[in-house]
Amino acid sequence: MELRNVIGTVAAVPSALFEKTKVRSPLKRELVSLTLPILVETLLIMTLGAVDTFMLSRHSDESVAAVGLANQMINFTFIIFEVINLGTSVLCSQYLGARLRERMETVVGVSIVVNLVMGVAVSALLCIYAPQILTALGLRGEMLAEGVGYMEIVGAFAFFQALQLTLSAVLRSNNKAVYPMMVILVVNCLNIFGNYTLIFGKFGAPALGVQGAAISTATCRAVAMVILAVIVFRTTVRRFPTHIFRRWPREEFRNLMKIGLPSAGEQMSYSCSQLVIAYFITSLGMEALAARTYCVNIIMYVYLFSIAISHAGAICIGHLVGAGRWEGAYVMGKYVMKVALIWTLIFSVTIALCGPTIMSTLTSNSQIIALCVAILWIDVVLEIGRPINILFVNVLQSAGDVNYPFYVGLIWMWSIAVVGAYIFGITFGFGILGMWWMFALDENVRGVVFIRRWESRRWMHKGFTMASEAVA
């Protein structure tokens, strides 16, 4: 009963955000019911990655910098899995809206098989080529050794994350987002305990430092994958669609790739740009790299609500598109943008005000603290555009307009964020602060572009189901 009361109290907070809206009540309830568990799940996923950074801060700033760069490369490879996962989420949402359940189950089977194969291949590459990858990114000496030790372990089991992401996408699109939330809650507790035990050598275990964090993270991802698989096949998919092995469903696979390639391409463009920028920052020294790692792990909590409500809104819009209700999708998109923008700015200012206190608990290096405090205030400007971009990338993909976000990201990320970061950060000598102003400019320019796209309604009638085709 106590847990139920706590959940009810927490649910009342996001519910209040939706009281005054033109969105019809059933849609509002669906949006709220999806946003809360996705919010908690995303928070816990972020914490799962940040725990390694924050607990290693008690070990050394060099360990934080090395693991931060290794994790960025690992997360970059996860985009390969998103090719299928993004298509899975969109197709499942639209097929459910069009009441095509058998086709939805076929999509689930295809997604699991393809991501398992790709996951094993990626795991092998990360494990075998960890030294070469991190050397190319600029790590040297002790930091290189720690980064390689982390990547070899976490990378070797990347295929667990591939399947975990697929299973979570299936549950979310079926309005069962609460299950991934509960699984990640359990896994987070296990990871904190595992990190404490293996990093610092508690309860009779050896003090493994960075390698201990890697072992804990990889184990927890495996546990999450197993639990999610059990839930999916007991609550959502009646049985694994083995018929896909007799006759490969080429149409569903083609649709998955048609959605997933440009959708993941947008993320790939972003992550590639971030890797290039990380290389620039590495050349500025350990303090700048550590400051970036700390700030990235703090700032992700600022746009946490935007991610949650954007994913929830994309699922709702996918259902509306599947049913051919295009005007409802348009209204839903505008409303979610307003809520995401307001709350992200509130969180951003709050974090910036608390910046000195937060950083003093993480490091005693005065140069790192000063850089981080300044970055957190620049981020307030950046967060005007970021929630808009997060939302419209998701909802445009959900509506079937999968190519436009890719083109926007490719053009503006590289021309402003990357080129601008090099010019202002390296050439003009403004360092990481000059780079962060270019990131803010990039996010806000793309935000304006996406708003104009949504208002133009050119994304309408691009769905993948029979219902949407009939409307078109």
C-alpha positions as CSV (number, residue, x, y, z in Angstrom):
1,M,0.0,0.0,0.0
2,E,2.8,2.4,0.8
3,L,4.4,2.0,-2.6
4,R,1.0,2.6,-4.3
5,N,0.5,5.8,-2.3
6,V,4.0,7.1,-3.2
7,I,3.4,6.3,-6.9
8,G,0.0,8.1,-6.7
9,T,1.6,11.2,-5.2
10,V,4.3,11.3,-7.8
11,A,1.7,10.8,-10.6
12,A,-0.2,13.9,-9.4
13,V,2.7,16.2,-10.4
14,P,2.8,15.5,-14.1
15,S,-1.0,15.1,-14.1
16,A,-1.3,18.7,-13.1
17,L,0.6,19.8,-16.1
18,F,-2.1,18.5,-18.5
19,E,-5.2,19.9,-16.7
20,K,-5.6,23.0,-19.0
21,T,-5.3,21.8,-22.6
22,K,-7.3,21.5,-25.7
23,V,-6.3,17.9,-26.1
24,R,-9.2,15.6,-25.6
25,S,-9.5,13.8,-22.3
26,P,-8.7,10.2,-23.4
27,L,-5.6,11.4,-25.2
28,K,-4.6,13.5,-22.2
29,R,-4.9,10.5,-19.9
30,E,-2.9,8.3,-22.3
31,L,-0.2,11.0,-22.5
32,V,0.0,11.3,-18.7
33,S,0.0,7.5,-18.2
34,L,2.9,7.1,-20.6
35,T,4.9,10.2,-19.5
36,L,5.2,9.2,-15.8
37,P,6.7,5.8,-16.3
38,I,8.9,6.9,-19.2
39,L,10.1,9.8,-17.0
40,V,11.1,7.5,-14.2
41,E,12.6,5.0,-16.6
42,T,14.7,7.6,-18.4
43,L,15.8,9.0,-15.1
44,L,16.9,5.6,-13.9
45,I,18.7,4.9,-17.2
46,M,20.5,8.2,-17.0
47,T,21.4,7.4,-13.4
48,L,22.6,4.0,-14.4
49,G,25.2,5.6,-16.7
50,A,25.9,8.6,-14.3
51,V,26.5,6.3,-11.3
52,D,29.8,5.1,-12.9
53,T,30.9,8.7,-13.3
54,F,29.9,10.0,-9.9
55,M,31.3,7.1,-8.0
56,L,34.5,7.1,-9.9
57,S,34.9,10.8,-9.0
58,R,35.8,9.5,-5.6
59,H,38.5,7.5,-7.3
60,S,40.1,10.2,-9.6
61,D,39.3,13.0,-12.1
62,E,41.4,11.1,-14.6
63,S,39.2,8.0,-14.3
64,V,36.1,10.2,-14.8
65,A,37.6,11.6,-18.0
66,A,38.6,8.2,-19.4
67,V,35.3,6.5,-18.6
68,G,33.4,9.5,-20.0
69,L,35.1,9.2,-23.3
70,A,34.8,5.4,-23.4
71,N,31.1,5.7,-22.7
72,Q,30.6,8.2,-25.4
73,M,32.1,5.8,-27.9
74,I,30.0,2.9,-26.6
75,N,26.8,5.0,-26.7
76,F,27.7,5.9,-30.2
77,T,27.6,2.3,-31.3
78,F,24.2,1.9,-29.6
79,I,22.8,4.0,-32.4
80,I,23.3,1.0,-34.7
81,F,20.6,-0.7,-32.6
82,E,18.4,2.3,-32.9
83,V,18.0,1.7,-36.6
84,I,15.7,-1.2,-35.7
85,N,14.4,0.1,-32.4
86,L,13.1,3.4,-33.8
87,G,11.3,1.5,-36.6
88,T,9.9,-0.9,-34.1
89,S,8.4,1.9,-32.0
90,V,6.9,3.7,-34.9
91,L,5.5,0.5,-36.6
92,C,4.1,-1.0,-33.4
93,S,2.4,2.3,-32.5
94,Q,0.8,2.7,-35.9
95,Y,-0.2,-1.0,-36.3
96,L,-1.8,-0.9,-32.9
97,G,-3.7,2.3,-33.8
98,A,-4.9,0.5,-37.0
99,R,-5.7,-2.7,-35.1
100,L,-3.2,-4.8,-37.0
101,R,-1.9,-6.9,-34.1
102,E,-0.4,-9.8,-36.0
103,R,1.7,-7.4,-38.1
104,M,2.9,-5.8,-34.9
105,E,4.0,-9.2,-33.5
106,T,5.9,-9.9,-36.7
107,V,7.7,-6.6,-36.3
108,V,8.7,-7.6,-32.8
109,G,10.2,-10.9,-34.0
110,V,12.1,-9.3,-36.8
111,S,13.5,-6.6,-34.5
112,I,14.8,-9.1,-31.9
113,V,16.5,-11.2,-34.5
114,V,18.2,-8.4,-36.3
115,N,19.4,-6.5,-33.2
116,L,20.7,-9.7,-31.7
117,V,22.9,-10.3,-34.8
118,M,24.1,-6.7,-34.9
119,G,24.6,-6.6,-31.2
120,V,27.0,-9.6,-31.2
121,A,29.0,-8.0,-34.1
122,V,29.2,-4.6,-32.3
123,S,30.3,-6.3,-29.0
124,A,33.1,-8.1,-30.8
125,L,34.4,-4.9,-32.4
126,L,34.3,-2.8,-29.2
127,C,36.1,-5.5,-27.2
128,I,38.8,-6.3,-29.8
129,Y,39.5,-2.8,-31.0
130,A,39.2,-0.8,-27.7
131,P,42.8,0.3,-27.6
132,Q,42.8,1.6,-31.2
133,I,39.5,3.4,-30.9
134,L,40.4,5.3,-27.7
135,T,43.9,6.1,-29.0
136,A,42.3,7.6,-32.1
137,L,40.1,9.7,-29.8
138,G,43.2,11.2,-28.1
139,L,43.6,9.2,-24.8
140,R,47.1,8.5,-23.7
141,G,49.0,7.0,-20.8
142,E,47.1,6.1,-17.6
143,M,43.8,7.4,-18.9
144,L,44.1,5.2,-22.0
145,A,44.7,2.1,-19.9
146,E,41.6,2.8,-17.7
147,G,39.4,3.7,-20.7
148,V,40.5,0.4,-22.5
149,G,39.8,-1.7,-19.4
150,Y,36.3,-0.2,-19.2
151,M,35.4,-0.5,-22.9
152,E,36.6,-4.0,-23.2
153,I,34.2,-5.2,-20.5
154,V,31.2,-3.1,-21.2
155,G,31.6,-3.3,-25.0
156,A,31.9,-7.1,-24.9
157,F,28.3,-7.3,-23.6
158,A,26.8,-4.5,-25.7
159,F,24.4,-7.0,-27.3
160,F,22.5,-7.2,-23.9
161,Q,21.8,-3.5,-24.4
162,A,20.7,-4.0,-28.0
163,L,18.0,-6.5,-26.9
164,Q,17.0,-4.4,-23.8
165,L,16.4,-1.4,-26.0
166,T,14.2,-3.4,-28.4
167,L,12.1,-5.0,-25.7
168,S,11.6,-1.6,-24.0
169,A,10.4,-0.1,-27.3
170,V,7.9,-2.9,-27.7
171,L,6.4,-2.4,-24.2
172,R,6.3,1.4,-24.6
173,S,4.5,1.3,-27.9
174,N,1.9,-1.1,-26.3
175,N,1.2,1.4,-23.5
176,K,3.1,-0.8,-21.0
177,A,5.8,1.7,-20.2
178,V,5.5,0.9,-16.5
179,Y,7.3,-2.4,-16.9
180,P,10.6,-1.0,-18.3
181,M,10.4,1.6,-15.5
182,M,10.2,-1.0,-12.8
183,V,13.0,-3.1,-14.3
184,I,15.4,-0.2,-14.5
185,L,14.6,0.7,-10.9
186,V,15.7,-2.8,-9.8
187,V,18.8,-2.7,-12.0
188,N,19.8,0.7,-10.8
189,C,19.8,-0.5,-7.2
190,L,21.9,-3.5,-8.3
191,N,24.4,-1.3,-10.1
192,I,24.9,1.1,-7.2
193,F,25.6,-1.9,-4.9
194,G,27.9,-3.5,-7.5
195,N,29.8,-0.3,-8.1
196,Y,30.3,0.3,-4.4
197,T,31.4,-3.3,-3.9
198,L,33.8,-3.6,-6.9
199,I,35.2,0.0,-7.3
200,F,36.2,0.3,-3.6
201,G,36.6,-3.3,-2.6
202,K,33.8,-3.7,-0.1
203,F,32.4,-6.9,1.4
204,G,35.6,-8.9,0.8
205,A,35.7,-8.1,-3.0
206,P,38.9,-6.8,-4.6
207,A,39.1,-3.0,-5.3
208,L,39.0,-3.0,-9.1
209,G,38.4,0.7,-9.7
210,V,37.3,1.4,-13.3
211,Q,37.1,-2.3,-14.1
212,G,34.8,-2.9,-11.2
213,A,32.4,-0.2,-12.6
214,A,32.5,-1.9,-15.9
215,I,31.7,-5.4,-14.5
216,S,28.8,-4.0,-12.5
217,T,27.3,-2.1,-15.5
218,A,27.6,-5.0,-17.9
219,T,26.0,-7.4,-15.4
220,C,23.1,-5.1,-14.7
221,R,22.4,-4.7,-18.4
222,A,22.2,-8.5,-18.8
223,V,19.8,-8.8,-15.9
224,A,17.6,-6.0,-17.4
225,M,17.4,-7.8,-20.7
226,V,16.4,-11.1,-19.2
227,I,13.6,-9.6,-17.1
228,L,12.2,-7.5,-20.0
229,A,12.2,-10.6,-22.3
230,V,10.1,-12.5,-19.8
231,I,7.7,-9.6,-19.4
232,V,7.3,-9.1,-23.2
233,F,6.4,-12.7,-23.9
234,R,4.0,-12.9,-20.9
235,T,2.1,-9.7,-21.4
236,T,2.5,-8.4,-24.9
237,V,3.5,-10.9,-27.5
238,R,1.7,-14.3,-27.2
239,R,4.6,-16.2,-28.5
240,F,7.7,-15.6,-30.6
241,P,6.7,-15.4,-34.3
242,T,8.7,-18.3,-35.5
243,H,7.1,-18.1,-38.9
244,I,9.6,-15.4,-39.7
245,F,12.3,-18.0,-40.1
246,R,10.3,-20.0,-42.6
247,R,9.5,-16.9,-44.7
248,W,11.3,-13.8,-43.9
249,P,8.8,-10.9,-43.8
250,R,10.6,-8.6,-46.2
251,E,7.9,-5.9,-46.2
252,E,8.1,-5.4,-42.4
253,F,11.9,-5.5,-42.6
254,R,11.8,-3.0,-45.4
255,N,9.6,-0.7,-43.4
256,L,11.8,-1.0,-40.3
257,M,14.8,0.0,-42.4
258,K,12.9,2.8,-44.2
259,I,12.0,4.3,-40.8
260,G,15.1,3.3,-38.9
261,L,17.9,4.3,-41.3
262,P,17.1,8.0,-41.6
263,S,15.9,8.1,-37.9
264,A,19.1,6.6,-36.6
265,G,21.0,8.7,-39.2
266,E,19.9,11.8,-37.3
267,Q,21.3,10.3,-34.1
268,M,24.3,9.1,-35.9
269,S,25.0,12.6,-37.2
270,Y,24.6,14.0,-33.7
271,S,26.9,11.4,-32.1
272,C,29.5,11.7,-34.8
273,S,29.5,15.5,-34.3
274,Q,29.9,14.9,-30.5
275,L,32.8,12.6,-31.0
276,V,34.6,15.2,-33.2
277,I,33.9,17.8,-30.6
278,A,35.2,15.5,-27.8
279,Y,38.4,15.2,-29.8
280,F,38.6,19.0,-29.9
281,I,38.0,19.2,-26.1
282,T,40.6,16.4,-25.4
283,S,43.2,18.7,-27.0
284,L,42.4,21.3,-24.4
285,G,43.6,19.2,-21.5
286,M,42.3,16.9,-18.8
287,E,40.4,19.7,-16.9
288,A,38.3,20.6,-20.0
289,L,37.6,16.9,-20.7
290,A,36.6,16.2,-17.1
291,A,34.5,19.4,-17.0
292,R,32.6,18.2,-20.1
293,T,32.1,14.8,-18.6
294,Y,30.7,16.2,-15.4
295,C,28.5,18.7,-17.1
296,V,27.1,16.2,-19.6
297,N,26.1,13.9,-16.7
298,I,24.5,16.8,-14.8
299,I,22.7,18.5,-17.7
300,M,21.0,15.4,-18.9
301,Y,18.7,15.7,-15.8
302,V,17.7,19.1,-17.1
303,Y,16.1,17.8,-20.3
304,L,14.9,14.5,-18.7
305,F,11.3,15.6,-18.7
306,S,11.5,16.7,-22.3
307,I,12.7,13.2,-23.3
308,A,10.0,11.5,-21.4
309,I,7.1,13.6,-22.6
310,S,8.5,13.6,-26.2
311,H,8.6,9.8,-26.3
312,A,5.1,9.6,-24.8
313,G,3.8,12.2,-27.2
314,A,5.4,10.3,-30.1
315,I,3.6,7.1,-29.1
316,C,0.3,8.9,-28.8
317,I,0.8,10.6,-32.2
318,G,1.8,7.3,-33.7
319,H,-1.6,5.9,-32.5
320,L,-3.4,8.9,-34.0
321,V,-1.6,8.6,-37.3
322,G,-2.4,4.9,-37.4
323,A,-6.0,5.7,-37.0
324,G,-5.8,8.5,-39.6
325,R,-6.5,11.3,-37.1
326,W,-4.0,13.9,-38.4
327,E,-5.4,17.0,-36.9
328,G,-5.4,15.5,-33.5
329,A,-1.7,14.6,-34.0
330,Y,-1.0,18.3,-34.9
331,V,-2.7,19.6,-31.8
332,M,-1.0,17.1,-29.6
333,G,2.5,18.0,-31.0
334,K,2.0,21.7,-30.2
335,Y,0.8,21.1,-26.7
336,V,3.6,18.7,-25.8
337,M,6.1,21.3,-27.1
338,K,4.8,24.0,-24.8
339,V,4.9,21.8,-21.7
340,A,8.4,20.5,-22.5
341,L,9.8,23.9,-23.1
342,I,8.5,25.5,-19.9
343,W,9.6,22.8,-17.6
344,T,13.0,22.3,-19.2
345,L,13.8,26.0,-18.7
346,I,12.7,25.8,-15.1
347,F,15.0,22.8,-14.4
348,S,17.9,24.5,-16.3
349,V,17.8,27.6,-14.2
350,T,17.5,25.6,-11.0
351,I,20.6,23.5,-11.9
352,A,22.6,26.6,-12.9
353,L,21.8,28.2,-9.5
354,C,22.9,25.1,-7.7
355,G,26.0,24.6,-9.9
356,P,28.7,25.7,-7.4
357,T,27.2,23.4,-4.7
358,I,26.9,20.4,-7.0
359,M,30.4,20.7,-8.4
360,S,32.1,21.2,-5.0
361,T,30.7,17.8,-4.0
362,L,32.2,16.1,-7.1
363,T,35.7,17.6,-7.4
364,S,38.1,19.8,-5.5
365,N,39.7,21.1,-8.7
366,S,38.9,24.8,-8.8
367,Q,39.5,25.1,-12.5
368,I,37.1,22.3,-13.3
369,I,34.5,23.8,-10.9
370,A,34.8,27.2,-12.5
371,L,34.4,25.8,-16.0
372,C,31.4,23.7,-15.0
373,V,29.6,26.6,-13.3
374,A,30.0,28.8,-16.4
375,I,28.8,25.9,-18.7
376,L,25.7,25.4,-16.7
377,W,24.6,29.0,-17.2
378,I,25.3,28.9,-20.9
379,D,23.2,25.8,-20.9
380,V,20.1,27.8,-19.9
381,V,20.2,29.5,-23.3
382,L,20.8,26.1,-25.0
383,E,17.8,24.6,-23.3
384,I,15.4,27.0,-25.2
385,G,16.0,25.0,-28.4
386,R,16.8,21.5,-27.1
387,P,13.3,20.4,-25.9
388,I,11.9,21.6,-29.2
389,N,14.4,19.5,-31.1
390,I,14.0,16.4,-28.9
391,L,10.2,16.6,-29.4
392,F,9.9,17.2,-33.1
393,V,12.6,14.6,-34.0
394,N,10.5,12.0,-32.2
395,V,7.1,13.1,-33.3
396,L,8.0,13.6,-37.0
397,Q,9.5,10.2,-37.1
398,S,6.4,8.8,-35.4
399,A,4.2,10.4,-38.0
400,G,6.3,8.9,-40.8
401,D,8.2,12.0,-41.8
402,V,11.5,10.3,-41.1
403,N,13.9,12.0,-43.6
404,Y,13.4,15.6,-42.6
405,P,15.0,15.4,-39.1
406,F,18.0,13.6,-40.6
407,Y,18.6,16.4,-43.1
408,V,18.1,19.2,-40.6
409,G,20.6,17.5,-38.2
410,L,23.2,16.8,-40.9
411,I,23.2,20.4,-42.1
412,W,23.0,22.5,-38.9
413,M,24.9,20.3,-36.4
414,W,28.0,20.2,-38.5
415,S,27.9,23.7,-39.9
416,I,27.3,25.4,-36.5
417,A,28.1,23.0,-33.6
418,V,31.2,21.3,-35.1
419,V,32.7,24.1,-37.3
420,G,31.7,26.8,-34.9
421,A,33.2,24.8,-31.9
422,Y,36.5,24.5,-33.7
423,I,36.6,28.2,-34.8
424,F,35.6,29.7,-31.4
425,G,37.0,27.1,-29.1
426,I,40.4,26.3,-30.8
427,T,41.2,29.0,-33.4
428,F,40.0,32.0,-31.4
429,G,41.1,30.4,-28.1
430,F,37.8,30.7,-26.2
431,G,38.1,27.0,-25.1
432,I,35.2,24.9,-24.0
433,L,33.1,27.9,-23.1
434,G,33.3,29.2,-26.7
435,M,32.3,25.7,-27.9
436,W,29.3,25.6,-25.6
437,W,28.0,28.9,-27.0
438,M,28.1,27.3,-30.5
439,F,26.2,24.3,-29.2
440,A,23.5,26.7,-27.9
441,L,23.3,28.4,-31.3
442,D,22.9,25.1,-33.0
443,E,20.1,23.9,-30.8
444,N,18.1,27.1,-31.2
445,V,18.5,27.3,-34.9
446,R,17.3,23.8,-35.3
447,G,14.4,24.5,-33.0
448,V,13.1,27.3,-35.2
449,V,13.4,25.0,-38.3
450,F,11.4,22.2,-36.7
451,I,8.7,24.5,-35.5
452,R,8.2,25.8,-39.0
453,R,8.1,22.2,-40.3
454,W,5.3,21.3,-37.8
455,E,3.3,24.4,-38.6
456,S,3.6,23.7,-42.4
457,R,1.7,20.4,-42.0
458,R,3.9,18.9,-44.7
459,W,4.6,15.9,-42.5
460,M,0.9,14.8,-42.7
461,H,-0.1,11.6,-44.6
462,K,3.3,9.9,-44.4
463,G,2.1,6.9,-42.2
464,F,2.9,3.2,-42.8
465,T,-0.5,1.6,-42.1
466,M,-3.5,0.9,-44.3
467,A,-5.6,3.4,-42.2
468,S,-3.2,6.3,-42.9
469,E,-2.9,5.4,-46.5
470,A,-6.7,5.4,-46.8
471,V,-6.8,8.9,-45.3
472,A,-4.1,10.2,-47.6
